[in-house]
Amino acid sequence: MAQLTWLVTGCSSGLGEAFVMGILARGDKVIATTRGDVARISALKEAGARTYSLDVTASQDEISAIVLDILNDGPIDVLVNNAGYIEAGLAEEASYENYLSQFETNFFGVIKATRAVLPHFREKKAGIVVFLGSSGGIAGEPGAGPYCATKHALEGWNDCLRQETAHLNIKSIIFELGFFRTKMMHPDNIKFRTNPITEYDYVRELVGQFVQKMNGNQPGDPKKAVNIMIDVVKGEGVAEGKAMPTRLPLGPDVLSTMRKTCVNNLAICNEWEDVIRSTDLDK
Ligand SMILES: NC(=O)c1ccc[n+]([C@@H]2O[C@H](COP(=O)([O-])OP(=O)(O)OC[C@H]3O[C@@H](n4cnc5c(N)ncnc54)[C@H](OP(=O)(O)O)[C@@H]3O)[C@@H](O)[C@H]2O)c1
């Protein structure tokens, strides 16, 4: 495939950083972004990336202006909506503000960045939008209500966007990752702001123990995930000869989550089919 130019959000660590290094290793061009001072990603600049400051919680006008600035130096072929964090919390205990804050980054941040790039993709009748989904966007997990809600929201938005832009040769895909070893679950990054309700003490305690145990012990290798995602976007390597799927789970843990969800949904359709079909107005 021809050389592509990628724009990646949230490159200060984890999958974003791995994306930039993986993209450069393929001989493609990359614009790496971080919130705050670009000096935070000077190592990526030294490796060959162009670097920009971009906080996905900025206003649509500010994000669109940054993208226009980037476009002055040349076209973008792929947007990777990577920036995100986990707002943990039990469904009832998490406050409205906790939910808002999570949606500002993981959902509205993604929408704003994508809406900033779409006019360019429409104009050149080409472009690929990548979303970082999660097993939490396929099925819910206790203690992750705000996070899972944003990842479910991305699933729906991707499905709409893909169908609306197909005739413009704009593609999109959501990768649904299991647990990958990044700093995401480190106590400095994961937010577990909660308004404790006694009846949930036991569940909250279990969630806290799970997060602590998982931090630093996630089975997934970010570099392997990134290499597969780059293959899929470029139609190379493991994706050679395959059409780009609408969604792709990555990691044995998320494969089992997706299978279980499919089987459960099918079982509901089969067991309740007569009832489900019975709701149309009488002819
Ligand atoms: N690791 C996993 O197991 C896993 C599983 C499923 C999905 N994902 C998704 O993968 C993506 C990357 O996560 P990661 O695992 O690589 O975690 P990470 O190492 O914590 O990286 C998250 C990145 O997002 C950035 N970010 C957060 N808020 C931002 C904002 N408002 N504007 C711009 N950048 C922002 C962070 O920057 P700062 O340094 O400034 O905080 C950091 O660079 C996320 O969308 C996450 O939901 C990860």
The ligand as a MOL file (V3000), in Angstrom:
LIG
                    3D

  0  0  0     0  0            999 V3000
M  V30 BEGIN CTAB
M  V30 COUNTS 48 52 0 0 0
M  V30 BEGIN ATOM
M  V30 1 N -5.0660 -0.8070 27.6470 0
M  V30 2 C -6.1920 -1.4620 27.5580 0
M  V30 3 O -6.3640 -2.5430 28.1280 0
M  V30 4 C -7.3260 -0.9170 26.7340 0
M  V30 5 C -8.4310 -1.7460 26.4900 0
M  V30 6 C -9.4800 -1.2590 25.7380 0
M  V30 7 C -9.4230 0.0050 25.1880 0
M  V30 8 N -8.3400 0.7880 25.4360 0 CHG=1
M  V30 9 C -8.3570 2.1390 24.8700 0
M  V30 10 O -7.1170 2.4670 24.2990 0
M  V30 11 C -6.9080 3.8800 24.3590 0
M  V30 12 C -5.5060 4.1690 24.8930 0
M  V30 13 O -5.3880 3.7040 26.2140 0
M  V30 14 P -4.0260 3.1140 26.8190 0
M  V30 15 O -4.3300 1.7470 27.2850 0
M  V30 16 O -2.9080 3.3430 25.8990 0 CHG=-1
M  V30 17 O -3.9180 3.9980 28.1480 0
M  V30 18 P -2.8350 5.1000 28.5910 0
M  V30 19 O -1.4570 4.5370 28.5370 0
M  V30 20 O -3.3380 5.5970 29.9000 0
M  V30 21 O -2.9450 6.2090 27.4710 0
M  V30 22 C -4.0560 7.0580 27.3610 0
M  V30 23 C -3.6490 8.2480 26.5470 0
M  V30 24 O -4.7930 9.0990 26.3790 0
M  V30 25 C -4.3600 10.4140 26.6790 0
M  V30 26 N -5.4500 11.3050 27.0620 0
M  V30 27 C -6.3040 11.1980 28.1030 0
M  V30 28 N -7.1360 12.2450 28.1390 0
M  V30 29 C -6.8020 13.0350 27.0760 0
M  V30 30 C -7.2890 14.2530 26.5620 0
M  V30 31 N -8.2980 14.9210 27.1550 0
M  V30 32 N -6.7220 14.7710 25.4360 0
M  V30 33 C -5.7010 14.1140 24.8280 0
M  V30 34 N -5.1670 12.9800 25.2860 0
M  V30 35 C -5.7280 12.4390 26.3870 0
M  V30 36 C -3.3520 10.2420 27.7890 0
M  V30 37 O -2.5930 11.4480 27.9360 0
M  V30 38 P -2.0610 12.0070 29.3470 0
M  V30 39 O -0.6860 11.4320 29.5220 0
M  V30 40 O -2.0620 13.4730 29.1590 0
M  V30 41 O -3.0270 11.5370 30.4080 0
M  V30 42 C -2.5610 9.0820 27.2260 0
M  V30 43 O -1.6570 9.5180 26.2520 0
M  V30 44 C -8.0470 4.4350 25.2370 0
M  V30 45 O -9.0410 4.9880 24.4160 0
M  V30 46 C -8.5780 3.2030 25.9350 0
M  V30 47 O -9.9290 3.3130 26.2990 0
M  V30 48 C -7.2870 0.3640 26.1970 0
M  V30 END ATOM
M  V30 BEGIN BOND
M  V30 1 1 1 2
M  V30 2 2 2 3
M  V30 3 1 2 4
M  V30 4 1 4 5
M  V30 5 2 4 48
M  V30 6 2 5 6
M  V30 7 1 6 7
M  V30 8 2 7 8
M  V30 9 1 8 9
M  V30 10 1 8 48
M  V30 11 1 9 10
M  V30 12 1 9 46
M  V30 13 1 10 11
M  V30 14 1 11 12
M  V30 15 1 11 44
M  V30 16 1 12 13
M  V30 17 1 13 14
M  V30 18 2 14 15
M  V30 19 1 14 16
M  V30 20 1 14 17
M  V30 21 1 17 18
M  V30 22 2 18 19
M  V30 23 1 18 20
M  V30 24 1 18 21
M  V30 25 1 21 22
M  V30 26 1 22 23
M  V30 27 1 23 24
M  V30 28 1 23 42
M  V30 29 1 24 25
M  V30 30 1 25 26
M  V30 31 1 25 36
M  V30 32 1 26 27
M  V30 33 1 26 35
M  V30 34 2 27 28
M  V30 35 1 28 29
M  V30 36 1 29 30
M  V30 37 2 29 35
M  V30 38 1 30 31
M  V30 39 2 30 32
M  V30 40 1 32 33
M  V30 41 2 33 34
M  V30 42 1 34 35
M  V30 43 1 36 37
M  V30 44 1 36 42
M  V30 45 1 37 38
M  V30 46 2 38 39
M  V30 47 1 38 40
M  V30 48 1 38 41
M  V30 49 1 42 43
M  V30 50 1 44 45
M  V30 51 1 44 46
M  V30 52 1 46 47
M  V30 END BOND
M  V30 END CTAB
M  END
